[in-house]
Amino acid sequence: MLVSTPQTRTLERALERCGGEIALAKALGVDIEILSGWFAGDDVPQKIYFSALDIVAIGSLGSANLNS
């Protein structure tokens, strides 16, 4: 079940931009199980939250610099 927080709402939008959980997990450099945990309410690390914000703001995985 999706817990609604600013972080999970941002991850949800990033998920839509990426086209699925596998693509988002890959873009964020995490396992799908970890991503699923965040949607279930586990704390989202600040670096991941900022990377998801980049994906949402830029709208393109190719343009986002997720490793900085």
Biopython code that builds the backbone (N, CA, C, O; Angstrom):
import numpy as np
from Bio.PDB.StructureBuilder import StructureBuilder

atoms = [
    (1, "MET", "N", (0.849, -1.184, 0.000)),
    (1, "MET", "CA", (0.000, 0.000, 0.000)),
    (1, "MET", "C", (0.889, 1.241, 0.000)),
    (1, "MET", "O", (1.881, 1.308, 0.727)),
    (2, "LEU", "N", (0.526, 2.206, -0.814)),
    (2, "LEU", "CA", (1.287, 3.442, -0.937)),
    (2, "LEU", "C", (0.974, 4.374, 0.231)),
    (2, "LEU", "O", (-0.179, 4.741, 0.461)),
    (3, "VAL", "N", (2.014, 4.747, 0.957)),
    (3, "VAL", "CA", (1.902, 5.724, 2.032)),
    (3, "VAL", "C", (2.122, 7.091, 1.399)),
    (3, "VAL", "O", (3.125, 7.293, 0.716)),
    (4, "SER", "N", (1.206, 8.036, 1.611)),
    (4, "SER", "CA", (1.295, 9.338, 0.961)),
    (4, "SER", "C", (2.104, 10.333, 1.790)),
    (4, "SER", "O", (1.666, 10.821, 2.833)),
    (5, "THR", "N", (3.306, 10.612, 1.279)),
    (5, "THR", "CA", (4.185, 11.635, 1.838)),
    (5, "THR", "C", (4.736, 12.416, 0.653)),
    (5, "THR", "O", (4.585, 11.975, -0.487)),
    (6, "PRO", "N", (5.368, 13.559, 0.886)),
    (6, "PRO", "CA", (5.981, 14.261, -0.251)),
    (6, "PRO", "C", (6.972, 13.366, -1.004)),
    (6, "PRO", "O", (7.069, 13.432, -2.229)),
    (7, "GLN", "N", (7.701, 12.534, -0.264)),
    (7, "GLN", "CA", (8.685, 11.668, -0.898)),
    (7, "GLN", "C", (8.012, 10.602, -1.762)),
    (7, "GLN", "O", (8.433, 10.371, -2.895)),
    (8, "THR", "N", (6.980, 9.955, -1.241)),
    (8, "THR", "CA", (6.328, 8.902, -2.030)),
    (8, "THR", "C", (5.544, 9.486, -3.205)),
    (8, "THR", "O", (5.451, 8.859, -4.260)),
    (9, "ARG", "N", (4.983, 10.675, -3.029)),
    (9, "ARG", "CA", (4.296, 11.311, -4.166)),
    (9, "ARG", "C", (5.295, 11.660, -5.264)),
    (9, "ARG", "O", (4.989, 11.531, -6.449)),
    (10, "THR", "N", (6.478, 12.098, -4.875)),
    (10, "THR", "CA", (7.523, 12.393, -5.863)),
    (10, "THR", "C", (7.986, 11.107, -6.539)),
    (10, "THR", "O", (8.163, 11.076, -7.757)),
    (11, "LEU", "N", (8.182, 10.047, -5.759)),
    (11, "LEU", "CA", (8.557, 8.764, -6.349)),
    (11, "LEU", "C", (7.484, 8.258, -7.313)),
    (11, "LEU", "O", (7.801, 7.693, -8.359)),
    (12, "GLU", "N", (6.225, 8.460, -6.961)),
    (12, "GLU", "CA", (5.126, 8.040, -7.839)),
    (12, "GLU", "C", (5.181, 8.787, -9.173)),
    (12, "GLU", "O", (4.989, 8.186, -10.230)),
    (13, "ARG", "N", (5.437, 10.073, -9.126)),
    (13, "ARG", "CA", (5.550, 10.849, -10.376)),
    (13, "ARG", "C", (6.775, 10.422, -11.176)),
    (13, "ARG", "O", (6.721, 10.334, -12.403)),
    (14, "ALA", "N", (7.873, 10.158, -10.485)),
    (14, "ALA", "CA", (9.080, 9.671, -11.164)),
    (14, "ALA", "C", (8.822, 8.304, -11.786)),
    (14, "ALA", "O", (9.320, 8.010, -12.872)),
    (15, "LEU", "N", (8.052, 7.475, -11.104)),
    (15, "LEU", "CA", (7.666, 6.163, -11.628)),
    (15, "LEU", "C", (6.905, 6.312, -12.942)),
    (15, "LEU", "O", (7.160, 5.584, -13.901)),
    (16, "GLU", "N", (5.980, 7.251, -12.978)),
    (16, "GLU", "CA", (5.224, 7.511, -14.207)),
    (16, "GLU", "C", (6.145, 7.979, -15.326)),
    (16, "GLU", "O", (5.999, 7.550, -16.471)),
    (17, "ARG", "N", (7.094, 8.858, -15.002)),
    (17, "ARG", "CA", (8.037, 9.378, -16.009)),
    (17, "ARG", "C", (8.919, 8.267, -16.572)),
    (17, "ARG", "O", (9.228, 8.240, -17.763)),
    (18, "CYS", "N", (9.319, 7.346, -15.682)),
    (18, "CYS", "CA", (10.234, 6.267, -16.097)),
    (18, "CYS", "C", (9.514, 5.136, -16.817)),
    (18, "CYS", "O", (10.122, 4.391, -17.585)),
    (19, "GLY", "N", (8.222, 5.015, -16.565)),
    (19, "GLY", "CA", (7.461, 3.968, -17.226)),
    (19, "GLY", "C", (7.380, 2.647, -16.481)),
    (19, "GLY", "O", (6.958, 1.640, -17.050)),
    (20, "GLY", "N", (7.778, 2.639, -15.219)),
    (20, "GLY", "CA", (7.638, 1.417, -14.434)),
    (20, "GLY", "C", (8.660, 1.313, -13.324)),
    (20, "GLY", "O", (9.631, 2.068, -13.265)),
    (21, "GLU", "N", (8.411, 0.348, -12.437)),
    (21, "GLU", "CA", (9.256, 0.183, -11.256)),
    (21, "GLU", "C", (10.676, -0.232, -11.615)),
    (21, "GLU", "O", (11.633, 0.260, -11.017)),
    (22, "ILE", "N", (10.825, -1.126, -12.576)),
    (22, "ILE", "CA", (12.159, -1.598, -12.944)),
    (22, "ILE", "C", (13.003, -0.437, -13.470)),
    (22, "ILE", "O", (14.161, -0.282, -13.084)),
    (23, "ALA", "N", (12.424, 0.370, -14.345)),
    (23, "ALA", "CA", (13.155, 1.509, -14.906)),
    (23, "ALA", "C", (13.496, 2.533, -13.832)),
    (23, "ALA", "O", (14.598, 3.081, -13.838)),
    (24, "LEU", "N", (12.573, 2.803, -12.910)),
    (24, "LEU", "CA", (12.846, 3.768, -11.849)),
    (24, "LEU", "C", (13.922, 3.236, -10.909)),
    (24, "LEU", "O", (14.837, 3.970, -10.536)),
    (25, "ALA", "N", (13.822, 1.980, -10.528)),
    (25, "ALA", "CA", (14.844, 1.388, -9.657)),
    (25, "ALA", "C", (16.216, 1.486, -10.309)),
    (25, "ALA", "O", (17.199, 1.819, -9.647)),
    (26, "LYS", "N", (16.282, 1.198, -11.597)),
    (26, "LYS", "CA", (17.556, 1.289, -12.321)),
    (26, "LYS", "C", (18.060, 2.734, -12.343)),
    (26, "LYS", "O", (19.245, 2.981, -12.123)),
    (27, "ALA", "N", (17.170, 3.679, -12.606)),
    (27, "ALA", "CA", (17.557, 5.094, -12.652)),
    (27, "ALA", "C", (18.080, 5.578, -11.305)),
    (27, "ALA", "O", (18.982, 6.413, -11.243)),
    (28, "LEU", "N", (17.508, 5.048, -10.233)),
    (28, "LEU", "CA", (17.923, 5.460, -8.890)),
    (28, "LEU", "C", (19.080, 4.623, -8.352)),
    (28, "LEU", "O", (19.653, 4.942, -7.310)),
    (29, "GLY", "N", (19.420, 3.549, -9.067)),
    (29, "GLY", "CA", (20.534, 2.703, -8.663)),
    (29, "GLY", "C", (20.253, 1.837, -7.451)),
    (29, "GLY", "O", (21.134, 1.602, -6.623)),
    (30, "VAL", "N", (18.990, 1.353, -7.351)),
    (30, "VAL", "CA", (18.602, 0.517, -6.215)),
    (30, "VAL", "C", (17.888, -0.735, -6.706)),
    (30, "VAL", "O", (17.450, -0.804, -7.855)),
    (31, "ASP", "N", (17.776, -1.722, -5.823)),
    (31, "ASP", "CA", (17.003, -2.926, -6.122)),
    (31, "ASP", "C", (15.515, -2.606, -6.036)),
    (31, "ASP", "O", (15.095, -1.717, -5.296)),
    (32, "ILE", "N", (14.736, -3.342, -6.801)),
    (32, "ILE", "CA", (13.289, -3.131, -6.827)),
    (32, "ILE", "C", (12.671, -3.338, -5.439)),
    (32, "ILE", "O", (11.679, -2.692, -5.102)),
    (33, "GLU", "N", (13.250, -4.232, -4.638)),
    (33, "GLU", "CA", (12.729, -4.487, -3.292)),
    (33, "GLU", "C", (12.875, -3.252, -2.404)),
    (33, "GLU", "O", (11.997, -2.944, -1.598)),
    (34, "ILE", "N", (13.989, -2.556, -2.562)),
    (34, "ILE", "CA", (14.202, -1.328, -1.785)),
    (34, "ILE", "C", (13.203, -0.261, -2.217)),
    (34, "ILE", "O", (12.607, 0.416, -1.379)),
    (35, "LEU", "N", (13.023, -0.115, -3.529)),
    (35, "LEU", "CA", (12.043, 0.840, -4.053)),
    (35, "LEU", "C", (10.650, 0.528, -3.516)),
    (35, "LEU", "O", (9.930, 1.432, -3.092)),
    (36, "SER", "N", (10.275, -0.732, -3.532)),
    (36, "SER", "CA", (8.961, -1.132, -3.017)),
    (36, "SER", "C", (8.806, -0.785, -1.551)),
    (36, "SER", "O", (7.724, -0.396, -1.109)),
    (37, "GLY", "N", (9.888, -0.924, -0.794)),
    (37, "GLY", "CA", (9.853, -0.569, 0.626)),
    (37, "GLY", "C", (9.563, 0.903, 0.836)),
    (37, "GLY", "O", (8.833, 1.276, 1.754)),
    (38, "TRP", "N", (10.134, 1.736, -0.015)),
    (38, "TRP", "CA", (9.870, 3.179, 0.106)),
    (38, "TRP", "C", (8.404, 3.489, -0.161)),
    (38, "TRP", "O", (7.808, 4.321, 0.524)),
    (39, "PHE", "N", (7.821, 2.823, -1.154)),
    (39, "PHE", "CA", (6.402, 3.040, -1.426)),
    (39, "PHE", "C", (5.526, 2.536, -0.278)),
    (39, "PHE", "O", (4.411, 3.018, -0.077)),
    (40, "ALA", "N", (6.042, 1.570, 0.465)),
    (40, "ALA", "CA", (5.286, 1.010, 1.593)),
    (40, "ALA", "C", (5.463, 1.813, 2.874)),
    (40, "ALA", "O", (4.795, 1.541, 3.872)),
    (41, "GLY", "N", (6.360, 2.805, 2.861)),
    (41, "GLY", "CA", (6.498, 3.652, 4.035)),
    (41, "GLY", "C", (7.880, 3.707, 4.642)),
    (41, "GLY", "O", (8.094, 4.454, 5.596)),
    (42, "ASP", "N", (8.844, 2.930, 4.115)),
    (42, "ASP", "CA", (10.220, 3.052, 4.607)),
    (42, "ASP", "C", (10.744, 4.449, 4.298)),
    (42, "ASP", "O", (10.342, 5.071, 3.314)),
    (43, "ASP", "N", (11.641, 4.933, 5.144)),
    (43, "ASP", "CA", (12.225, 6.263, 4.929)),
    (43, "ASP", "C", (12.991, 6.315, 3.614)),
    (43, "ASP", "O", (13.777, 5.421, 3.302)),
    (44, "VAL", "N", (12.750, 7.374, 2.849)),
    (44, "VAL", "CA", (13.435, 7.589, 1.578)),
    (44, "VAL", "C", (14.673, 8.436, 1.850)),
    (44, "VAL", "O", (14.559, 9.544, 2.373)),
    (45, "PRO", "N", (15.866, 7.925, 1.498)),
    (45, "PRO", "CA", (17.073, 8.724, 1.711)),
    (45, "PRO", "C", (17.012, 10.040, 0.935)),
    (45, "PRO", "O", (16.449, 10.104, -0.158)),
    (46, "GLN", "N", (17.596, 11.079, 1.515)),
    (46, "GLN", "CA", (17.541, 12.403, 0.901)),
    (46, "GLN", "C", (18.109, 12.397, -0.521)),
    (46, "GLN", "O", (17.543, 13.034, -1.410)),
    (47, "LYS", "N", (19.205, 11.696, -0.746)),
    (47, "LYS", "CA", (19.816, 11.641, -2.081)),
    (47, "LYS", "C", (18.838, 11.035, -3.103)),
    (47, "LYS", "O", (18.755, 11.501, -4.240)),
    (48, "ILE", "N", (18.112, 10.010, -2.695)),
    (48, "ILE", "CA", (17.140, 9.372, -3.591)),
    (48, "ILE", "C", (15.983, 10.327, -3.865)),
    (48, "ILE", "O", (15.520, 10.439, -5.001)),
    (49, "TYR", "N", (15.521, 11.010, -2.832)),
    (49, "TYR", "CA", (14.437, 11.973, -2.993)),
    (49, "TYR", "C", (14.834, 13.065, -3.986)),
    (49, "TYR", "O", (14.046, 13.428, -4.859)),
    (50, "PHE", "N", (16.048, 13.585, -3.854)),
    (50, "PHE", "CA", (16.508, 14.614, -4.781)),
    (50, "PHE", "C", (16.655, 14.073, -6.199)),
    (50, "PHE", "O", (16.361, 14.780, -7.162)),
    (51, "SER", "N", (17.102, 12.845, -6.335)),
    (51, "SER", "CA", (17.197, 12.231, -7.664)),
    (51, "SER", "C", (15.817, 12.067, -8.291)),
    (51, "SER", "O", (15.644, 12.303, -9.487)),
    (52, "ALA", "N", (14.843, 11.665, -7.490)),
    (52, "ALA", "CA", (13.468, 11.534, -7.989)),
    (52, "ALA", "C", (12.915, 12.900, -8.386)),
    (52, "ALA", "O", (12.211, 13.017, -9.389)),
    (53, "LEU", "N", (13.230, 13.931, -7.607)),
    (53, "LEU", "CA", (12.813, 15.285, -7.969)),
    (53, "LEU", "C", (13.412, 15.691, -9.315)),
    (53, "LEU", "O", (12.734, 16.316, -10.131)),
    (54, "ASP", "N", (14.679, 15.340, -9.552)),
    (54, "ASP", "CA", (15.308, 15.616, -10.843)),
    (54, "ASP", "C", (14.545, 14.953, -11.978)),
    (54, "ASP", "O", (14.275, 15.582, -13.001)),
    (55, "ILE", "N", (14.197, 13.688, -11.799)),
    (55, "ILE", "CA", (13.464, 12.965, -12.835)),
    (55, "ILE", "C", (12.140, 13.654, -13.129)),
    (55, "ILE", "O", (11.774, 13.825, -14.292)),
    (56, "VAL", "N", (11.428, 14.046, -12.094)),
    (56, "VAL", "CA", (10.136, 14.708, -12.267)),
    (56, "VAL", "C", (10.307, 16.075, -12.931)),
    (56, "VAL", "O", (9.573, 16.414, -13.860)),
    (57, "ALA", "N", (11.270, 16.851, -12.457)),
    (57, "ALA", "CA", (11.453, 18.215, -12.968)),
    (57, "ALA", "C", (11.952, 18.231, -14.401)),
    (57, "ALA", "O", (11.484, 19.020, -15.222)),
    (58, "ILE", "N", (12.893, 17.367, -14.693)),
    (58, "ILE", "CA", (13.495, 17.361, -16.022)),
    (58, "ILE", "C", (12.632, 16.588, -17.013)),
    (58, "ILE", "O", (12.537, 16.944, -18.187)),
    (59, "GLY", "N", (12.013, 15.538, -16.523)),
    (59, "GLY", "CA", (11.113, 14.775, -17.371)),
    (59, "GLY", "C", (11.794, 13.820, -18.322)),
    (59, "GLY", "O", (11.153, 13.257, -19.209)),
    (60, "SER", "N", (13.082, 13.635, -18.146)),
    (60, "SER", "CA", (13.803, 12.740, -19.034)),
    (60, "SER", "C", (14.951, 12.106, -18.284)),
    (60, "SER", "O", (15.772, 12.809, -17.695)),
    (61, "LEU", "N", (15.021, 10.790, -18.296)),
    (61, "LEU", "CA", (16.119, 10.107, -17.630)),
    (61, "LEU", "C", (17.453, 10.450, -18.289)),
    (61, "LEU", "O", (18.477, 10.526, -17.611)),
    (62, "GLY", "N", (17.447, 10.653, -19.580)),
    (62, "GLY", "CA", (18.678, 10.942, -20.278)),
    (62, "GLY", "C", (19.280, 12.281, -19.899)),
    (62, "GLY", "O", (20.486, 12.480, -20.048)),
    (63, "SER", "N", (18.467, 13.196, -19.415)),
    (63, "SER", "CA", (18.952, 14.536, -19.075)),
    (63, "SER", "C", (19.299, 14.693, -17.613)),
    (63, "SER", "O", (20.010, 15.628, -17.244)),
    (64, "ALA", "N", (18.810, 13.797, -16.771)),
    (64, "ALA", "CA", (19.035, 13.924, -15.340)),
    (64, "ALA", "C", (20.403, 13.383, -14.970)),
    (64, "ALA", "O", (20.786, 12.299, -15.409)),
    (65, "ASN", "N", (21.138, 14.134, -14.165)),
    (65, "ASN", "CA", (22.413, 13.675, -13.652)),
    (65, "ASN", "C", (22.147, 13.113, -12.265)),
    (65, "ASN", "O", (22.157, 13.846, -11.276)),
    (66, "LEU", "N", (21.907, 11.799, -12.197)),
    (66, "LEU", "CA", (21.475, 11.184, -10.948)),
    (66, "LEU", "C", (22.635, 10.774, -10.055)),
    (66, "LEU", "O", (22.408, 10.348, -8.922)),
    (67, "ASN", "N", (23.856, 10.888, -10.524)),
    (67, "ASN", "CA", (24.997, 10.443, -9.734)),
    (67, "ASN", "C", (25.722, 11.565, -9.024)),
    (67, "ASN", "O", (26.760, 11.325, -8.407)),
    (68, "SER", "N", (25.213, 12.776, -9.090)),
    (68, "SER", "CA", (25.914, 13.872, -8.411)),
    (68, "SER", "C", (25.221, 14.258, -7.136)),
    (68, "SER", "O", (25.675, 15.165, -6.437)),
]
sb = StructureBuilder()
sb.init_structure("model")
sb.init_model(0)
sb.init_chain("A")
sb.init_seg("    ")
for serial, (resi, resn, name, xyz) in enumerate(atoms, 1):
    if name == "N":
        sb.init_residue(resn, " ", resi, " ")
    sb.init_atom(name, np.array(xyz, "f"), 0.0, 1.0, " ", f" {name:<3s}", serial, name[0])
structure = sb.get_structure()
